[in-house]
Amino acid sequence: MFKLSPSFVALAALVPFVAGQAVQQEWGQCGGIGWTGATACVSGTVCSKMNDYYSQCIPGSATAAPPASVPPTTAAPPPPTSTAGAPPSSATGLHTIAKSKGKLYFGSATDNPELTDAAYMAILNDNTMFGQITPGNSMKWDATEPSRGSFSWSGADAIANLAKKNGQLLRGHNCVWYSQLPSWVSSGNFNAATLTSIIQTHCSTLVSRYKGQVYSWDVVNEPFNDDGTWRTDVFFNTLGTDYVSIALQAARAADPAAKLYINDYNIEGPSAKSTAMQNLVKSLKQANVPLDGIGLQGHFIVGELPQGLEDNLRAFTALGVEVAITELDIRMTLPATAALLAQQQKDYQTVVAACQAVEGCVGVTIWDFTDKYSWVPQTFSGQGEACPWDQNLQRKPAFQGIVAGFGA
């Protein structure tokens, strides 16, 4: 966890002074509810209010005095101004920052219903903010092959075409998963040979359709239980662990250039589940089964990050695979408070900093960027506010946590 030093000497070493007054560096926080630090910005930047909780020193020529810290209040925040959701300048883009720090991308998941929201799309389409997108649902089995041998591409094509138009990398999600399966798969009672053919047909058809467009595929999604045992589903129950190599080999044959991933949650810190995943990586490598990366989803709770995140990322990369944070969000018990938002900012910083510190961690994807379209409230009763943008498409303190995590 990131902790502020109580030492004034240490603070003085970090914050520059001009004419005896503390000023904040470029990209630093300079105001907001509960903020007690510097409210003036270093020369060449101006303190710009992002929302009630956060103002930031952004490069610019404006010379107006920065806004004072907003006093704490229990009142609801005002409605967004007419500029809410406007695309930021390239200088503030999270993807631009990530690239400048040696990462391949910073990205966001999205989904087809969001594509009709003009204010949302103004942010998503900015490839300096998001250099990569992931379809939340439209490439899953129930969406792409609802009946055997009959494929549907409209939703998936919409996301793929958006990425192409915007010059954004595309992550494919996913080929084989126990959930969101059409009943013809989950209840088909197929023998091993038939189910093998079904997996090969589905994976090869899906991956080949987007050959040359997709950077990486989550070929197998969530194969383990939290205790490290294999999840029992139609694939494992019929084929045992062989279904993983069947899917990976089919994907490699369909697009030899795409990175092939196994993706799961609760493997971010050392645990029985992360050990099981590491053992799977070893066994696949020993068997010469194609595998390029491990996706660590990153669905966290404010103030409850796993210990040893950076070390665990290194443990995976030591096995000869790249890693990525693939579905990051950090939820809280509602209602949101200034203290919870401040902790969320620190938690986002911690996660991004762990990826930044590990050379083999190629990028970070948030699981949609705004609370407006977050999956959390519908899944976890009484919880939400998990994303770096709020319901009104305004940046929250978590945004600056991401910036700080990259060391910007």
N, C-alpha and C positions, 0 to 999 in steps of 0.2 A: 504494500500500500504506500502511496505517496504521502509523506508527512511534511508539514511546514516546520522549518527549524525555528526554535524559539530565540535563537541568537541574533541580535541586531547586527553583529559583525557579519554573519553569514548572509543576512538579508542585504546588507549594504554592498556586499560583493556581487550580488545578482542584479540589483536595481540601480541604474545610473542616476546621477544627480546633475541637474543643470541649475546654476545660480542658486544653489542651496535647496532646490525643490526636487523631490523625487519625481521621476518621470518613468513611464512604462515603455518597454521596448516594442518594436514592430511585432504585431500579432498578439501582443499581451493584452490582458484584461485591464480596463480602465474605468469601469463603473458597473452598476447594477445593484439589485437588492442584496444587502448584506456585505457588499464589497467595501473593504476598509483600506485597500492599497492605493497606489498612485492613481490619480485621475487625469494627469497630464501625460501627453505622448511625446516620444522622442521626435526630434526634428524630421520633417518629411512625412510624418504620419498624422492622422487626425482620429480622435476618439469618436467612434460611430456606434450609436445605440442599435443593437440587434433585437433586443427585447427588454422587458423590465428587469430581467435577471442578469443581463450580460451586455456590456459595451466593450468594443475591441479597437485597438490601435491599428488602423488600416492605412496603407500608403496612399498619400494624396496631398494636394497642395492647399487644402483648406486651412485657414488660420484661426477659425473661431475657437473660442474656449471650449474645452470638452465638457460634457454634461457631468454634473455632480452625481455621486452615488444616490440611487433611488432609495428612500427610506423604507424599511420593512413595513408591509401592510398585509392585512388579511383580506382585503378587497379583491375581487376578481380582476384580472388584467384587462386593460382596454381592448376593444376589438382591433384587429390588424388594420393598418393604414392601406391606402390604395397601392402601395409599393410592396405589400406582402407577397412573397413568392417570386419576386423579380429575380432573374438570374444574377448571381454575383459576378464581379469582375474576375478575370483569370488569376489575378494576384491572390485571391482568397480561396481559390478552388482546392478542395482536399485532395483531388487526384494530382493536381499540379504540385502540391506540397509533397505528397507521397513519392512522386516521380523524382522530385529534386533530392529526396533522401534515399534514392536507390531502389525503391520498390517498383513493382511492375504496374500496380494499380491501386486505387481506392474506388470501391464500387457500392452499388445498392441493388437489392432485389426490387422487383416491381411486378405488377400483375395487370392483366388486361382491363379490369374495370377502371383502374386508375388512369388509363390512357386518354380518357375523355375529360379529365380535369385539367383545364388550361393552366391554372396557376401551379399545380403540381408538375405538369410537364415542362413549364418554364425552368424549373430547377433540375429535373431529371435530364433534360436534353442538353444541359451544359456539361460538355465533356471535360472541362477543367475541374468541375466539381466531382463528377462521377465518370471515371474512365472505363468502367466495366459495369454491366448489368446482368442480373440473373432472373430468369422467369420463375416466379414463385410457384405456379401451378400448371402452366400450360404445356410443359414438356413431360409431365408425369404420365404414367401408363393409362390411367382412366381418361385422360384428355387426348392422348395421341393414338391409342388403339382400343377404342371402347368395345369393339367386337373383334373376334379373332380374324386377323388378316385384313381388317378394314381400318385404315388409318385416317386420322383427321388432323389437319395441320393449321387451321386458321389462327388459333390462338398463339401457337408456337411461332408461326411465321411472322405474326405481328410484332412480337418481341425481337425476333432475329432481325427483321427488317429495320426496326427502330435502332438497334445497335449499329447496324451497317450504315444507316443514314447519319448517325451521330459520330461515327468513327470510334465507337466504344467496343472494348473487348466483351465477349459473351461467354458466360459459364453455362454449360448445359446441366440441367437438374430435373430429373435423374432417370437412369435406365431401369434399375431394379430396386424396389422398395416394398416392404411388407404392407404399407398403407396406400390408400387411394388407388387400389387395384380394382379393375372391373370384376364383376362376379364370375365371369367366364374363366378368369385366371384363378382367383382365390378359391372357387368352389368347383373347379374342373375335374378334380380327382384323376389327374393325368399320371401316367407312369413316368419313370425317369427319362426314358428316351424321348417321349413326346414333350415333356416339360423342358428338356434341354433344347429341343428344336424351337420351342416357343420363345425361350429366352434369346436364343441366337437370332431368330427372325426379328424380334422386337428391338433388341439393341442395335443390330446391324442396320435395320431400316431407319431407326431414329437418328443414329450417329451419322450415317451416310448422307441423310438429307441435308445436314448442316456441315458437311465436310468442308474444311477450309474457313468456316465462319466461327467455330467454337474454339476458344482457347483451351478449356478444360471441361471434362465431363465428370459429374458425380455418378460414376457408373454403378456403384453399390452404395445404398444409403441405409445407415443405421442397422448394421448387422448384429450388434451386441446388446444384451441386457446390461443394466448398470452394475451387476455383480461380475461381469466379464464372461458370462456364459453366452452361448449363441442364442439369438432370438429364434423361437420356434414359429415358423410361418410356412406358407405353401412351398417356398423354395428350399428351405433347410429341411423340412420334414420329408421331402421327396428326394432331394439330391445331396443332403448333408452339406458340408462346407464347399463341395465342388461347384456349387452355383456361382460362387464368387469368381473363380477362374474362368468358368464358361462365359460369364458376362464380360469380363475384362478382355478375354481373347477375341470375342465378337466385336467389341468396340475398337480394339486395335486394328483389326482387319478392315473395319469400315472407314476409319480415319487415322492413318499411321502418325499424323502430325499432332493430333490432339493430345493434351495431357490427360491421363486417366487417374481419377481419384476414388478413394473410399471416404465417405463423409459420415460423421457421427457427432453426437453431443455427449457431454460429461466425460470427454477424454482430454479436456484442456489442461487439467492438472494431473499429477501422479495418482493413479487409482487402479483398482482391479480392472476396470474397463479400458483404461489407456494401456495397461500392460497387455491385455488381450489383443488390442489393436496392434501394438508393437510386435507381438508374437506372430500375428497374421502377416504383417509386412515381411518379417523374416522368412516365414514359410513360403510366401509367394515369390520372394526374391530367389530363394534357394531352388524353387521349381521353375525359374525363368518365366513366370507369369508376368505379363506387362503391368506395371504399376508405377505411376510417376509422382503421386502426391496423396497426402492425407488432409482432409478438410476437418477442421475443428470448429464446430458450429458457433459456439459462444453465446448461447441463450442464458444469460446470467441474471442474478438478483442483486440489486443495489446493496453494497456493503458485504456481499458474500462471494467474492471472487475466490476461485481455488488458489491455494498456495502453489508455488513452483511452476507457474505458467511458462516463464521463459525457459527454465531448465527442461520442461517437458517438450517444448517445441524443439529444443536442441536434441533431445533424445530421439525424436522422430527423424530429424534430418540426418542424424548420425547413421541411420539405417539406409541412407541413399535415396530418400524421397524428399521432395519439397513439401512445404506445408502452407496453409492459408487459413485465415479466420474467415469463415464462409457465410455465417448467418448472425452476425453480432447484433444483439440488443440487450439492454440492461434494465429490467423492469423493477417497479417499486409498488409497495402497497399504497393505494390511494387513500386520501388525497395527497397530491404532491406538495411538498413544503420546500422552503429555501434550503433547509439542511439536507433533505433527500436529493435535491437537484445538485447541490454542491458535492455530495458524495458520489452521485452518478458521474459528474464531471471527472472526479479523481479516478473512478473505476474505468471509464472509457480511456483515460490517459494511460492507466496501468496496462490494459489489454493491448492498445496500439503500441505502446513502448516496448512490450515484450516481443511483438512481431518485428518492430523496428530494430531491435537488438540482435535478431537472429537472421543471418544472411539468407538462409534457405526459406524464410517466410516471405512469400512473394507478394502478398497483398491482404487487404481487409475489405470485406463486404458487409455492410449493415443490412439487416433484414427489413427492408424498406426504410426510408429515411425519416418518415413523419408518423407521428402518433395517429394521424387521421386514418391511415391504412394499416396500422399494426395489427398483427394476429393475436397479440397478447390479451386484450380485454375479453375476447370471445373464448379464450382458452383457459385463462387463469382468473377466476372470479375475484373481483376486488383489486386487481393489479393492472398496471398500465404504465403510461408515460415512459415507454422503454426506448424511444428513438431520439436522435439528436435534434430533430425539428418537432415542434409541438403541433397540436391539432390545427392551428391557424397558419402552418407553414413558416413559423418564425423559429429562428435558431435558439436553442437552449444552451445552458452552460456546457452541456456535453460536447457541443461543437468545438469549443475551445479546448476541452480535454483531448479530443482527437488531434487537434493542431499541436498541442503540447506533447502528445505521445510520439509524434513524428520528430520531435526536437526542433520544431519551427518556432 
